[in-house]
Amino acid sequence: MSITCPNCGDVNPDRTRFCVQCGEYLAWDKSEGRPEDDRVPQPTQPPPPEQHAKLVAALSERTVAVTPGERASTTVTVRNRGTRVERVGVRVEGDAAAFAAVEPEDLVIPPDGAATCTVTFAPPRSSEVRAGATGFSVLAGSKVTRGVYAIAEGACEVGGFDDLQIELTPRTARGRWTTRHSITLVSRGNLTHRVRLKAADDEDALRFSMPVTDLLLDPGRTVVPLRVSARPSLTGKPVETPFSVTARVDEREKPFRADGTRVLLPLVPPWALKALVVLFCLVLVAVAAVIVIRAQRPEPAFVSPEPYAAGNGEIVDGYGSVAVPGLSDQAKIFLTADLSRTAGETAQLGQPRTRGKQPIASLGVTGRHGGSFAVQAIDGTWLAGAGFEYLVVKRPSGTIGGLPFEAGSASLAQGEYSVEVPAATAGSGSVILLTVELSQPSEHPVTGLKVDAKSDGAFTVATLDLAPAAVDVGFNWMVVDSGDPSLAGVGTTGTGDAARIGSPLADGSGVVLLTTDAAHKGLAGVAMSGVCLGEQGHGEFTVEWFSDRLTVLPTDFAYLVVKRQ
């Protein structure tokens, strides 16, 4: 017999006292009242604990002192104040992050636990890292819980160091009244100094002029012009007067010093009277010869009285040509690539290129035809459109823009990478230009050339990459007296910015010629980059390096600026 629950209607077996479905008492008498419930209550389960995440970071030393070229460290302690295991990434931010390293970079920290890592600072011994306090922050961020991080701030005290040098260019100058020099102050350290300049000679025969004598010297190169004046005698022999330039740094007891020599020329050399007599006789002979020649040939051929021709041209589809009136086989031709006249393309990987990745190449003369000469890239590069500057010297010696020069030709034998060239006017301070000239285009790439060494009476020419020449390489050379830095001298390009040279002819009226010069800083036997003209205007022009390598060293170069004609 079954029992039906009056509360839920569920059917329960006989003799069941409480409903299996709802727990209602089944066997009870309403008149006696509802029996007590004898079921045991179950305990209530507590709610799970609340989860949270929190990190705390602290430095063992908030200020770290380090000397450039050395290392210094501090310890970072990261604590987990949360309820779960955290994986934490640690990194350094701020100005000091450029020379900071964290070890280890990843930490695993249990709840209420802590872990440590080491932050090491190793600033390079370079002028790019200035002395003084540099702030930094150590950021410890959770890789488990987004947005949970801790920051510890500190300061890195970078020590200072000095590496100072003074240079005088040119060291020896010849003239009658005033000669121009350049004082170059080079600071490879990371400190700023107050420098006081002074020039003097023991005989008190010279007068010195500088635009500034007291200056603040920052890291890098600073050039100060120097004018040396003297009163020449009417006649006599040249007189050599030694002088020195001193730079006193921050009131130090011992100053830096550079020595130079001024050669004072007389107004009238001893041979002047004899030369006048000889000149008068030559004039008489010349007049007589002209009269005879005109009588025989009433229409003589035109001969240009100018000692040189200078201008610009363009390479189109790999080839360029320039016509020069009066061009002879004895004339010497010099070339320089001009980026301002070059199409704005992007060089391919492995192709010679500038800092701005413009395609460029070493240029050379590849033939003469009557009154013109051909220009092509000689290193195997194909140039679709590229500009160049040219100079044609029609005499073996003379003056250009008031600067004495000597010009000639030489050859680098097959299998050799350098050759010594004799030149009577060459010296350690000379400006030397080079340009490859071949009788016809070569099947083998010919690298550009550089001046590798200079001495009195000779100089050494080498290939830019120091690789042996695949064929005999002919080249033209020119030695110029660098008495005026605005017209001729030696400069240096950086790995980042182009070199800037001031010149009154850099306004479109001048032509700029360039050659890599490894002898300026004694870099003989070092592979170097080529140089090209960047832009000119407003009284200055820029020089940039070009190379097929990914990295280059600062490149020294010789320059000459002549009036376009």
Stockholm file with secondary structure:
# STOCKHOLM 1.0

chainA/1-565         MSITCPNCGDVNPDRTRFCVQCGEYLAWDKSEGRPEDDRVPQPTQPPPPEQHAKLVAALSERTVAVTPGERASTTVTVRNRGTRVERVGVRVEGDAAAFAAVEPEDLVIPPDGAATCTVTFAPPRSSEVRAGATGFSVLAGSKVTRGVYAIAEGACEVGGFDDLQIELTPRTARGRWTTRHSITLVSRGNLTHRVRLKAADDEDALRFSMPVTDLLLDPGRTVVPLRVSARPSLTGKPVETPFSVTARVDEREKPFRADGTRVLLPLVPPWALKALVVLFCLVLVAVAAVIVIRAQRPEPAFVSPEPYAAGNGEIVDGYGSVAVPGLSDQAKIFLTADLSRTAGETAQLGQPRTRGKQPIASLGVTGRHGGSFAVQAIDGTWLAGAGFEYLVVKRPSGTIGGLPFEAGSASLAQGEYSVEVPAATAGSGSVILLTVELSQPSEHPVTGLKVDAKSDGAFTVATLDLAPAAVDVGFNWMVVDSGDPSLAGVGTTGTGDAARIGSPLADGSGVVLLTTDAAHKGLAGVAMSGVCLGEQGHGEFTVEWFSDRLTVLPTDFAYLVVKRQ
#=GR chainA/1-565 SS CCEECTTTCCEECTTCCBCTTTCCBCSCCGGGCCCCCCCCCCCCCCCCCCCCCCEEEEESCSEEEECTTSCEEEEEEEEECSSSCEEEEEEEEEGGGGGEEEESSEEEECTTCEEEEEEEECCCSSTTSCSEEEEEEEEEEESSSTTCEEEEEEEEEECCCCCEEEEEESSEEEESSEEEEEEEEEECSSCCEEEEEEEECTTCCCEEECSCSEEEECSEEEEEEEEEECCCCSSSCCEEEEEEEEEEETTCSSCEEEEEEEEECCSSCTTHHHHHHHHHHHHHHHHHHHHHHHHHCSSCCCCCCCSEEEEEEEEETTBEEEECTTCCTTCEEEEEEEGGGSCCCCCCTTSCEETTCCBCCCEEEEEEETTEEEEEESSSCCCSEEEEEEEEECSSEEEETTEEEEEEEEEECTTCSEEEEECTTCCTTCEEEEEEECSSCCSSCCCCEEEEEEETTEEEEEETTCCCCSSCEEEEEEEECCCCTTTEEEEEECSSSCEEEECTTTTTTEEEEEEEBTTTTTCTTCCCCEEEEEEEETTEEEEEEEESSSCCCCEEEEEEEEECC
#=GC SS_cons         CCEECTTTCCEECTTCCBCTTTCCBCSCCGGGCCCCCCCCCCCCCCCCCCCCCCEEEEESCSEEEECTTSCEEEEEEEEECSSSCEEEEEEEEEGGGGGEEEESSEEEECTTCEEEEEEEECCCSSTTSCSEEEEEEEEEEESSSTTCEEEEEEEEEECCCCCEEEEEESSEEEESSEEEEEEEEEECSSCCEEEEEEEECTTCCCEEECSCSEEEECSEEEEEEEEEECCCCSSSCCEEEEEEEEEEETTCSSCEEEEEEEEECCSSCTTHHHHHHHHHHHHHHHHHHHHHHHHHCSSCCCCCCCSEEEEEEEEETTBEEEECTTCCTTCEEEEEEEGGGSCCCCCCTTSCEETTCCBCCCEEEEEEETTEEEEEESSSCCCSEEEEEEEEECSSEEEETTEEEEEEEEEECTTCSEEEEECTTCCTTCEEEEEEECSSCCSSCCCCEEEEEEETTEEEEEETTCCCCSSCEEEEEEEECCCCTTTEEEEEECSSSCEEEECTTTTTTEEEEEEEBTTTTTCTTCCCCEEEEEEEETTEEEEEEEESSSCCCCEEEEEEEEECC
//
